[in-house]
Amino acid sequence: MQPSPPVTIASVEAFAYRVPIQQPIKVSFGTFRDRPVVLVRVVDSEGAVGWGEAWCNWPSVGAEHRARLVNDFAERLVGRTFEAPQQAFHLLTRQLEVLVLQTLEVGPIAQAVAGIDIALWDLFARKAGQPLNRFLGGGAVDSVPVYVTGINPDSPEAFAAARRAEGHRAFKLKTGFGHALDLRNLRAMRAAIGPDDELSCDANQVLDVDQAIAFCRDVAPLNLAWFEEPIRVDAPVEAWRRLAAASTTPLAGGENLQGAQFDAACADDVLRVIQPDVTKWGGITGSLHIARAAVAAGKRYCPHYFGGGVSLLASLHVLAAAGGSGLLEFDCHPNPGREAVLGDLLPVSEGRVPVPGGPGLGALPNLAALRRYRTWPL
């Protein structure tokens, strides 16, 4: 990490937004009917600002809940001075352990802490005058590869072909909608994108082991890059090992893991693709450790993402800092909440997007453009 002066926190606040969408986005366990986002703003005693984002896709009241949690946790940080962002992450994590036990809200609390952590890293990097990936100790990286995510099971080959025409070269299909339909869709997508582009799929934990083995057998000729969360993440390790032994397709997961579970995943041979979500657990502090451990273990680090613009930029910078052969998950559905942060910052060309060269994340939210979508505070 690059050196930076200490930071004294003056304020921490969060804002919840909900962007309506015309076409619902389907996954095996539910349907997105709007696109929520929680932005976190940290200001220091000198007026410098950093931005973060907290995961809030589920349940339907998740965004407003996470935003309130961030504001509640603010009192633990305001007035404190930190030498580095990870100090605040570890302080909050330790202080909130009893609250986790009291509420059983492991996820929401971790997500609120992650949003604060991202904002602090952005703040520190901005004050150091460094792009976040360089501030994290990464080398000079001009661009990173991306893959299209959130592809619905309804005629996915048409969506993939349109994205390919826009410059994409890697695609992930949502599966878990029945063996026959999933197989039909993957075959159609492979035909549409050709033999050389990367194709993967995500079942969102909906299969049992026997179903997953049968699916892996039938998709083997399609040369998938990975099969994501085919079975429940809390299935016995023996079940995961049985599936891995029977599959020629690499297994992927990580968006629903936390803490020491990642260390076990990096040490084990079951998952070949590791996918933490920077907004769901760990923020940048946790994700950078996981990313480097995964790359050191010879695995692909492919950060999970399905949120707003701040979380996409944070994921991009961690990927750029970690190196390796991983790809950045890239949502191509229209989302004004994301575009109010990114604008035209990440044009896709031959399956890659540039790494922003500005300080910190490299962009600031357009709060005026987001104002009409804000649900809390009103």
Number of C-alpha atoms within 10 A of each C-alpha: 12 13 13 16 11 14 22 17 21 18 18 25 19 28 23 26 23 21 18 16 15 8 11 13 18 18 20 16 11 9 10 16 16 18 23 28 30 33 26 27 22 26 21 22 14 10 10 15 20 25 29 31 35 36 29 27 17 12 8 13 11 17 28 22 18 29 28 19 18 27 18 14 19 20 12 15 19 17 15 13 16 17 14 17 22 19 14 21 22 16 12 20 17 10 13 18 12 11 12 16 10 10 9 11 11 16 17 24 25 23 26 32 29 31 32 35 33 32 30 33 26 31 27 29 28 22 19 17 15 21 21 33 28 22 24 22 14 19 13 11 16 12 17 19 24 24 23 25 24 21 24 18 21 11 13 20 22 14 16 25 16 14 18 19 11 14 15 25 24 26 26 27 26 24 29 21 17 12 16 9 14 20 17 12 21 24 15 17 23 21 13 17 23 13 11 10 16 18 24 25 23 24 22 21 20 19 20 14 17 13 16 24 18 14 19 22 14 12 18 12 11 17 16 20 19 21 28 27 22 27 21 17 16 11 12 9 11 9 16 20 15 14 23 20 13 14 19 16 22 18 23 25 28 23 20 19 18 19 12 10 12 24 14 10 20 24 13 12 15 19 24 23 26 28 28 28 27 30 34 26 28 28 32 31 22 21 28 21 15 25 29 20 20 25 19 14 14 15 21 21 29 28 26 25 25 18 23 25 26 32 29 25 24 30 29 30 28 27 26 27 22 26 18 18 14 23 22 27 24 23 19 13 14 12 18 20 27 24 17 20 22 21 15 9 15 14 13 18 15 14 21 21 21 16 22 21 16 14 21 30 32 22 20 16 18 15 13 8 13 19 12 11 17 19 15 16 11 7
